[in-house]
Amino acid sequence: MEKIKEILVDVGFKNIEINLKEVTDEYAKKWGYGLKIKEYIGSGDILAYK
């Protein structure tokens, strides 16, 4: 997450908020194919101003 903030700052964004969403067990079971999918994927919302 810090790398994403760094990139956004570098291109001129400020007041950056990143809100991560938890990967649900249902989603992980559906798409994880037995892997520990929660360690590799995620989603979230980014709010920033330029």
C-alpha positions, 0 to 999 in steps of 0.5 A: 500500500505504501508503494501505491501512495508513493507513486500517487505522490510522485505524479502529483496527488495529495490527501491520499486515502486508501481503504482496503477491503477484506477478501471474503472467504466466499470469494477466496474459495471460489477463485483461490483453487486451494491457494492462500489467495488472500495473500495475493489479491485484494481490492480497495478504494483510492481517494486522492486530489490533484 
